[in-house]
Amino acid sequence: MEGISSNTVRIGDLDLRFLVDETQGSGDLVMFEFTVPPKARVPAPHFHRDVDEAVYGLEGTLTMTLDGDRRELHSGEVIFIPRGSVHHHENLHEPTARALVVLTPGSIGRRYFEEVAAAVNVPGKPDLAQVREIMLRHGLIPA
């Protein structure tokens, strides 16, 4: 993975560059830069059992669906996703989108994303049952 720092987890075409993860500090929050190329495969709609999420647009346009309501997130805007709200992120536009994501408390951290990356970044189709098991174990509920 040339050009990718050790703080970055790649899941398919998505990059997550961790600024704060669960291995640092008290576990109060996890923060990462989320890079989504146009039309990249993205996680299925889901909700967090115990974690709130805030997404701040840095560049491009990230299309987010929150409890069935589709919203466009542009640079300088923020969307708050309370625990229990079904959400989905995608990039339907041409330029790459980047956002800053904060999860609190920090119980869904880098370890979760590394496990998903190992399950998804395989030749052929990923084992969706394995991905679902990883999600459930970390408090993410597929919708």
C-alpha positions in Angstrom: 0.0 0.0 0.0 2.5 2.6 -1.2 1.6 6.1 -0.2 -0.7 5.0 2.7 0.4 5.8 6.2 0.4 3.3 9.0 -2.5 5.3 10.5 -4.7 4.5 7.4 -7.0 1.5 7.0 -8.1 0.8 3.4 -11.4 -1.0 2.9 -11.9 -1.5 -0.8 -11.5 2.0 -2.3 -12.3 3.7 1.0 -9.5 5.2 3.1 -9.8 5.9 6.8 -6.9 7.9 8.2 -7.1 7.7 12.0 -6.3 10.9 14.0 -7.5 9.5 17.3 -8.4 5.8 17.9 -9.4 3.6 20.8 -5.8 2.7 21.6 -5.1 6.3 22.6 -6.4 8.2 25.6 -9.6 7.2 27.5 -11.7 5.8 24.7 -14.0 8.8 24.8 -13.9 9.2 21.0 -12.5 8.0 17.7 -11.7 10.4 14.9 -10.7 9.7 11.3 -10.5 11.3 7.9 -12.8 9.4 5.6 -12.0 9.5 1.8 -14.6 8.2 -0.6 -13.9 8.1 -4.3 -16.8 8.5 -6.8 -19.1 5.5 -6.9 -16.9 3.5 -4.4 -18.5 0.5 -2.6 -19.6 1.7 0.8 -20.9 0.0 4.0 -24.5 -1.1 4.0 -27.1 0.9 5.9 -26.7 0.3 9.6 -27.1 1.9 13.0 -24.9 2.1 16.1 -26.3 0.6 19.2 -24.2 2.7 21.6 -22.3 5.4 19.6 -23.1 8.8 18.2 -21.4 10.0 15.0 -20.7 13.4 13.6 -19.5 13.9 10.0 -17.9 17.2 8.9 -17.4 17.8 5.2 -13.9 18.6 4.2 -13.9 18.3 0.4 -16.3 17.2 -2.4 -19.9 16.1 -1.7 -20.8 13.1 0.5 -24.3 11.8 0.1 -25.7 10.6 3.3 -29.0 8.9 4.1 -30.2 9.3 7.7 -33.4 7.6 8.7 -34.5 7.5 5.1 -33.8 11.2 4.4 -31.1 11.7 1.8 -28.8 14.7 2.5 -25.8 16.2 0.6 -22.8 17.0 2.9 -20.6 19.7 1.5 -17.3 21.2 2.7 -17.9 23.1 6.0 -21.1 21.4 6.8 -21.8 18.8 9.6 -24.4 16.1 10.0 -25.0 14.5 13.5 -26.1 10.9 13.5 -27.5 9.9 17.0 -27.1 6.3 18.1 -30.0 4.2 16.8 -30.4 6.2 13.6 -30.1 4.2 10.4 -27.5 5.7 8.1 -25.5 5.2 4.9 -22.7 7.1 3.2 -21.9 7.3 -0.5 -20.3 9.5 -3.1 -22.6 10.0 -6.0 -20.5 12.9 -7.5 -17.4 13.0 -9.6 -14.8 14.5 -7.3 -13.5 12.4 -4.4 -15.2 13.3 -1.1 -13.4 13.7 2.2 -15.0 14.1 5.6 -13.9 14.2 9.2 -15.8 11.5 11.3 -16.0 11.5 15.1 -17.5 8.6 17.0 -18.3 8.9 20.7 -17.8 7.0 22.8 -14.8 5.5 21.0 -16.0 1.9 21.1 -16.1 1.6 17.3 -12.5 2.1 16.5 -9.6 1.2 14.3 -9.8 -2.5 15.3 -13.3 -2.8 13.9 -12.3 -1.2 10.6 -9.2 -3.5 10.4 -11.3 -6.6 10.9 -13.8 -5.4 8.2 -10.9 -4.6 5.8 -9.5 -8.1 6.3 -12.9 -9.6 5.5 -13.6 -7.3 2.5 -10.2 -6.9 0.8 -10.2 -10.5 -0.6 -10.2 -11.9 -4.1 -13.7 -12.4 -5.3 -16.8 -11.5 -3.2 -16.4 -11.0 0.5 -18.2 -13.3 3.0 -21.1 -11.1 4.0 -22.0 -13.3 6.9 -18.5 -12.7 8.3 -18.8 -9.0 7.8 -22.2 -9.0 9.6 -20.7 -10.9 12.5 -17.9 -8.4 12.8 -20.4 -5.5 12.7 -22.6 -7.1 15.4 -19.7 -7.8 17.7 -18.7 -4.1 17.5 -22.2 -2.7 18.1 -23.2 -1.9 14.5 -26.5 -3.3 13.4 -27.2 -3.9 9.7 -30.5 -2.3 8.7 
